[in-house]
Amino acid sequence: MNLGIVGQAIGLFAVTNIDDILVLALFFGQGAGHPGAARSIAIGQYLGFAAILGAAGAAAFGATFLPESAIPYLGLVPLLLGLRAAWAAWTDRTGIQDDDSEPAQDPPRALEVAGVTFANGGDNIGVYVPVFATAGIGGMSVYTVVFLVLVAVWLAAGRYFATRPIVARALSRWGHILMPVVLVGIGLAILIEGGAFGL
């Protein structure tokens, strides 16, 4: 295995996915106290990232699934999920809960996490395509393996931050507000930066 490509893959992943740690921490905070939530988050993250890699790999070899003009509209996925989360928080205004009470938020579902991951990484496809195309099949395989290993590292980091006492308390108290704000912000950023709707 070429160590140069491994180093490049680590750097590329870190630069293009740094914002995912915050999103993962919010998902883990939302899933706190729900059995199986961590597994759903992990499955969703891997599904979403596998879809990103699949789309980038296909585009690198000329079999583009999504036209470039459609990528900005992926921002609609986190935007709609954020609006749904905001609506749920608005209709379930029960106040701050005691630590012993049941969590008010529904746990994140794997497909929701996958959708947010794919939409948030939609712009990564444009970065990965030329890298994969120039790396060839062997190099692309190295990138893929390194990326999939680093997804596990990102999941561990997101869970770590969500379980720090000060962060956990903040997520418990404000997570129902932060999650929709972050998702709507991600969705709008993807739409605006991509020039969707002439924005």
N, C-alpha and C positions, 0 to 999 in steps of 0.2 A: 504494500500500500504506500502510495506516494505521500510522504509527510507534508510536503508543500501544499498539496491539494487539501489535506486534512486541515491544515492551519487556515487556508483560505476559506474552507467551508465553515469552520468555527467562527471566523470573523464575519463572514457574510450572514450567517444565521443570527449572530448576536445583533448586528446592525439593523437587520430587517425585522427582527421580532422583539425588540426591547420593550415595546408597549404592551406586548402580550402578558408580561409578568403582572402588571397592574390588573388587567382584565381577569387573569387566572386567580389572583388574590381575591378579587371581588366575587368570582364564581365560588371559590372555596369558602369565603365568608357567608355567602348565600346558602351554601349547602351544609353549614355547620349544624350538627345535631340531627341531620337526616341520614339514616343508614343507606349506604350505597351511593351517596352523592359524589364522593371522591372518585369512585369507579366510573360513574356517568361522565364526570368532567374529563377524566383521562381518556375515555373512549371517544368522547366528542372532540377533544383536542387532536387526537390522532386521526380521526376521520376527516376533520377539516384540513389538517395539514397534509394528509395523504392526497386529498382532492387538489390542494395547491400544487403539490409535487407532480401529480398526474397531469394537470393542465399545463404546467410549465414544461414537463417532459414531452408531452404531445406537441405543444407549440414549437419546441426546439427542433422537432423532427418534421415540422410542417403540417401536422394534423391538428390544427387549431380548433378547440372546442368552442371557445368564445372569441368573437371578434373583438379587437382592441377597443372599439367604441362601446362595447357592452360592459367592460370592466368597471367603469365608474358607478354603474347602476347596482353593483354589488353592495354599495353603501345603503341601499334600501333595506337589506336584511338586518343589520344592527339597528338602523333607525326604527324600523317597525317593532323589533323586539324591545328596544328601549322605550318606545311609546306604550307598548303593552305593559311593560314593567312599571312605568309611571302611572298608568291607569290602575293597575293592581294596587300600587302603594296608595293611590288617592282614595280608592274605594275601601281600603282596609286600614283606615286611620285609627289604630287602636292605641297609639301612644307608645312610649318606651316600655319594653317588657323587662320583667325581672329575669335574672339569670336562670331561675329554676323553671320558668315557663316554657311552653312549647314554642319553637321557632315559628314566626308568622309567615315567613317567606316560603314559597314553594321551592323545592330543591331544583337546581338547574338540570335540564334534560340533555341527554347526549346530543340529540339533533340540534338543539338550540346552541349548545357550545360549538358544535361543528359548523353551524351556519355563521356564527360570529367569527370563528377562527378563519373560515374561508373568506368571508367578506373583508375582514380586517387585513388578511394577507393577499387580497386580490391584486394590490399594487406590487406585491413581491413577485408575482408571476412575471411581470415585465422585467424585473431585475434578474430573475433566475433563468429566463429563456436564453439570452445571449451567453450566459455562463455555461449552461448545459450544452448549448449548441457547439461551443468551442471546446468543451471538455471531452466530447465524444461519449460513447456508451460506458467505457471503463471509468472515466472521470465522473460522469453523472452518477454512476453507481456508488462511488465513494462519497459524493455530496449527499446522496439520498441516505446512506447509512449514517453518516455523521449527523445530518439533520434530524433523523428519527431518534438517535441517541440523545441529542440536545433537547428534543421535545420533552423527554423524561426529566431532564435537568430543569427545564422551565416549569414543568408541573411541580417538581419538588420545591423550587424557589417560590412559586405562587402559594403553595400550601404552607411553606415555612413562614412567609410574611403574614398570611391570614391567621396563623396560630400564635403569633407574638402577642402577648397580653395587651399591649397598648393598641396594636392594630386590630386585634380581635374585638376589643371593646368598641373601637371606632366603627368597625364593620357591622357589629351587632346593633349599634345605635343608629348609624347613618347609612348602612349598606343599601337599604331599600330606596334611599335617595341617590346615592352615588352610582349604583348600577344603571338606572335609566339615564342619568346625566352622561356617564361615560359612553354608553351604547349610542345614545343620540349624537353625542359629540363625534364619535368614530364614524357613524353613518354620514353625518353632514360633512365631515372632513373628506371622506372618500368621494362623496358626490361633488363637492366644490373643487377639490384638487383635480379630479378627473374631468371637470368641465361638463358634468351632467346638467341637462336642462339649460345649458348656456350660462351656468353660474361661474 
